[in-house]
Amino acid sequence: MKIISNQFINNKIKSTRQSVTFNGYAACPLKNLYLQADSSTKSIELAKEIKQIGLKEFFNVFIQVGKEIYDPDNYPIKPNQRINSSISVWGQDNKIVVENKDGGKDEIVAVSTKPNLAYLDYNAPELLANTLQLNFRRQNSIVEYGNCFIGKNNKGEYYAIIGKDDQIRTSKKIALSEIPCEVNTYSDLSDVFKYKNLDFKNNKEKYEEKAKRQIAKDLNIKPKNIYFISQPDFHLDMGICPLKYPYVLVNDFNYSIEILNKLSKTTNNAAIKQQLDELIENTKNLKKETESNYTDADTICKELERYGFKVIKVPGRINNAGTNFMNSIVSQRPNGDLAYITNKSCWHEEKKTNPPRINLNEIFEKVLKAKVPDIKQVYFVSGPKYDSGYEYVSNSLENKKAGVHCMICEHPNFSRWNV
């Protein structure tokens, strides 16, 4: 199978390599990555795995366990240990680290409302900021940071790509701001809004513009550089991954299906063909399920292109929810090369077959490196295994619809990014 897949992918590389050129990547250099531990030690073991990548890629890794912050290697793990952490593993959604516009300490900006998470998740960002001696403030908008990407354009100005769901949430919050009520959850926003019978639809554009200005203020970004796009999934990081401006990776289910179909047509091995047919059917079902609730790749691409971005379609989601290569961290090395840190697909390991199952990680890596030559290293992270044999990250994707990017808050190395 390896020969078959390499033959097809290498042919595909030849046809795509000429169409995309890159000049000196300036994708985000990383200083620190911050994870959160839940009641299981598996999140700590994942942090240890990512720390080993950090040693090669010039960034540090810390994990928050309850009210304490640890180097993951310094947290002792005992067999079958449970942790009294009181927080979830979703370290991305409740905070973001931004550069202080006045040149002072970097800032952690945290969510302003209390989502349906453990109580300490609301307080966790401030505890992290205090421990690391960073500035801290809460946003007045409603932006979940798995639904927001910050980058820099060719003028050195920050920009943000934000999912339209957060534009709507922030617009409604602003519309409700004159009403003296306590809003603790997102559902309360729509409930109170309906109860007060505000005419939001007739003033939609006005509130959306106010939302843009508020989000821009929260993120220290010019309003003209705030770009709202449709949702490829519940969060943007499930379907897109920005590189250096103006390039953005976008998952394309049709591309995934095309690759699998061509592999199926090139093999004479009945067992391999059966595997491929199963993958094709599963990917079609995943596409149907996702696009029935969210927006298709072509629409997402057109929206990004209207803002001046250049789109690179990739086969970032294959088979089922347990395989997602978009939910990733991209780190820039000092020499400008990129490292891509993503979720490992365990599909080829879930069953022992003869011949062995197709390795989806290899397929994605070959396509990605062909389309983005500056990506020199792809890391597939898995975390530890459960007793059932499933690995931590793929199990999280399949059962909780969230992967490694959802678990990690990036702290850019702003001094290196600004050079």
HELIX and SHEET records of a PDB file:
HELIX    1   1 LYS A    2  THR A   16  1                                  15    
HELIX    2   2 ARG A   17  SER A   19  5                                   3    
HELIX    3   3 LYS A   42  GLU A   57  1                                  16    
HELIX    4   4 PRO A   72  ASN A   74  5                                   3    
HELIX    5   5 TYR A  119  LEU A  132  1                                  14    
HELIX    6   6 TYR A  145  ASN A  147  5                                   3    
HELIX    7   7 LYS A  164  LEU A  176  1                                  13    
HELIX    8   8 TYR A  186  LYS A  196  1                                  11    
HELIX    9   9 LYS A  201  ASN A  203  5                                   3    
HELIX   10  10 LYS A  204  LEU A  219  1                                  16    
HELIX   11  11 PRO A  223  ASN A  225  5                                   3    
HELIX   12  12 LEU A  236  MET A  238  5                                   3    
HELIX   13  13 PHE A  253  THR A  266  1                                  14    
HELIX   14  14 ALA A  270  ASN A  293  1                                  24    
HELIX   15  15 ALA A  297  ARG A  306  1                                  10    
HELIX   16  16 TRP A  347  GLU A  350  1                                   4    
HELIX   17  17 LEU A  360  LYS A  371  1                                  12    
HELIX   18  18 TYR A  392  LYS A  400  1                                   9    
HELIX   19  19 HIS A  405  MET A  407  5                                   3    
HELIX   20  20 PHE A  414  TRP A  417  1                                   4    
SHEET    1   A 4 GLU A  68  TYR A  70  0                                        
SHEET    2   A 4 ASN A  60  VAL A  65 -1                                        
SHEET    3   A 4 LEU A  30  GLN A  36  1                                        
SHEET    4   A 4 ILE A 408  PRO A 412 -1                                        
SHEET    1   B 3 LYS A  95  VAL A  98  0                                        
SHEET    2   B 3 GLU A 107  ALA A 110 -1                                        
SHEET    3   B 3 ASN A 135  ARG A 138  1                                        
SHEET    1   C 3 CYS A 148  LYS A 152  0                                        
SHEET    2   C 3 TYR A 158  GLY A 163 -1                                        
SHEET    3   C 3 ILE A 226  ILE A 229  1                                        
SHEET    1   D 3 ILE A 240  PRO A 242  0                                        
SHEET    2   D 3 TYR A 247  ASN A 251 -1                                        
SHEET    3   D 3 LYS A 310  VAL A 314  1                                        
SHEET    1   E 3 ILE A 329  GLN A 332  0                                        
SHEET    2   E 3 LEU A 338  ASN A 343 -1                                        
SHEET    3   E 3 ILE A 375  VAL A 381  1                                        
END                                                                             
